[in-house]
């Protein structure tokens, strides 16, 4: 092999190696994006459940308050 051929082969090998590493990096970034999307979906699911539970607790407290007020009014009469 001549010096030019050797240099070309080394350049070709380096370009191939860098291309492979770039593809691996793209795959890893895509995997992270999917993981992040799944995490956000789970977080939203949990927060939605918490929000529904808080609304139910507020509703239950309002019913208790209404029943207590009705008892106080009934006893006062």
C-alpha positions in Angstrom: 0.0 0.0 0.0 1.2 3.5 -0.7 1.2 6.3 1.8 -1.8 7.9 0.1 -3.8 4.6 0.2 -2.9 4.1 3.8 -3.9 7.6 4.7 -7.2 7.2 2.8 -7.9 3.9 4.6 -7.2 5.4 8.0 -9.5 8.4 7.1 -12.2 6.0 5.9 -11.9 3.9 9.1 -12.1 7.0 11.3 -15.1 8.4 9.4 -16.8 5.0 9.8 -16.0 4.8 13.5 -17.3 8.3 14.1 -20.4 7.5 12.1 -21.0 4.4 14.2 -20.6 6.4 17.5 -22.9 9.1 16.2 -25.6 6.5 15.4 -25.2 5.0 18.9 -25.5 8.5 20.4 -28.7 9.1 18.4 -30.1 5.8 19.6 -29.2 6.6 23.3 -30.8 10.1 23.1 -33.9 8.6 21.5 -34.1 6.1 24.4 -33.7 8.9 26.9 -36.5 10.8 25.2 -38.8 7.8 25.4 -37.9 7.3 29.0 -38.6 10.9 29.8 -41.9 10.8 28.0 -42.9 7.7 30.0 -41.9 9.3 33.2 -43.9 12.5 32.5 -47.0 10.4 31.5 -46.7 8.5 34.8 -46.3 11.7 36.7 -49.3 13.2 35.1 -51.3 10.1 35.9 -50.3 10.3 39.5 -51.0 14.0 39.8 -54.4 13.5 38.1 -55.3 10.8 40.7 -54.1 13.1 43.5 -56.2 15.9 42.1 -59.3 13.7 41.9 -58.7 12.5 45.5 -58.4 16.1 46.7 -61.6 17.1 45.0 -63.4 14.1 46.6 -62.0 15.1 50.0 -63.3 18.7 49.5 -66.7 17.4 48.5 -66.8 15.0 51.5 -65.8 17.9 53.8 -68.5 20.1 52.3 -71.1 17.3 52.9 -70.0 16.9 56.5 -70.2 20.7 57.1 -73.6 20.8 55.6 -74.8 18.0 57.8 -73.2 19.7 60.9 -74.9 23.0 60.0 -78.2 21.2 59.5 -77.9 19.5 63.0 -77.1 22.9 64.6 -80.1 24.5 63.0 -82.3 21.6 63.9 -81.2 21.8 67.6 -81.6 25.5 67.7 -85.2 25.3 66.6 
